[in-house]
Structure formats: C-alpha cells, structure tokens
C-alpha cells in the first residue's frame, strides 16, 4: 500500500466507529458507479421475464408462498 494510503488508513482506524462506518460507506459507494450498458441489459432481461410470465412460459411463485416460507412460527 502506498504511504499516503497507509497514513489515511491509520487515521481512519483511529476514528470513532460511526465515523469509520461513514468513511467506509463513502469509499464503497465510490466504487459502485452506474454502467449504462449493464443497466440496459438488466432492463431488457426484466422485460423479457415479464413478457414470459404474462404468456405463462415461466413458472412463478406467489408472494404469499415466498414470505410464508420465512415466517416465524
């Protein structure tokens, strides 16, 4: 790790937990940049799945069944 990064890390580790969490969140967010090409592919996939479900070409499960599976007794 570069000296600057090491210094920043040492300083960050000395912060209170809430501030460290905030710094970590900001750093992680900076890595998650939207990709229009991937967004377009996901949109096309979602539309294809909706279409297939409407035509009955896709098996579906009701929300009641899904959530019921995880309900506490």
C-alpha positions in Angstrom: 0.0 0.0 0.0 1.3 3.5 -0.8 2.5 5.6 2.0 -0.4 8.1 1.6 -3.0 5.3 1.7 -1.3 3.8 4.7 -1.4 7.1 6.5 -5.1 7.6 5.6 -5.9 4.1 6.8 -4.1 4.7 10.1 -6.0 7.9 10.6 -9.3 6.4 9.7 -8.8 3.5 12.1 -8.5 6.0 14.9 -11.9 7.5 14.2 -15.0 6.6 16.3 -17.0 3.6 14.9 -19.7 5.8 13.4 -17.2 7.9 11.6 -15.3 4.8 10.3 -18.6 3.4 9.1 -19.4 6.7 7.2 -15.9 6.7 5.6 -16.3 3.0 4.6 -19.7 3.7 3.1 -18.4 6.6 1.1 -15.4 4.6 -0.2 -17.6 1.7 -1.2 -20.1 4.0 -2.9 -17.3 5.5 -4.9 -16.6 2.1 -6.4 -20.2 1.4 -7.4 -20.6 3.6 -10.5 -23.6 3.0 -12.8 -22.9 1.4 -16.1 -25.5 2.3 -18.7 -24.7 -0.8 -20.8 -25.3 -3.1 -17.9 -28.4 -1.2 -16.8 -29.8 -1.6 -20.4 -29.1 -5.3 -20.3 -30.9 -5.7 -17.0 -33.9 -3.7 -18.3 -34.1 -6.0 -21.3 -33.9 -9.0 -19.1 -36.6 -7.7 -16.8 -38.9 -7.0 -19.8 -38.3 -10.5 -21.2 -39.1 -12.1 -17.9 -42.3 -10.0 -17.5 -43.4 -11.0 -21.0 -42.6 -14.7 -20.4 -44.6 -14.6 -17.1 -47.6 -13.0 -18.8 -47.6 -15.6 -21.5 -47.3 -18.4 -18.9 -44.0 -19.5 -20.2 -42.3 -19.0 -16.8 -43.0 -20.7 -13.5 -44.0 -18.3 -10.8 -44.4 -18.3 -7.1 -46.8 -16.1 -5.2 -45.5 -13.6 -2.8 -47.6 -15.3 -0.1 -45.7 -18.5 -0.6 -42.4 -16.8 -0.6 -42.9 -14.8 2.6 -44.8 -17.7 4.2 -41.7 -19.8 3.9 -39.8 -17.4 6.1 -42.4 -16.5 8.7 -41.6 -17.3 12.3 -43.9 -19.9 13.8 
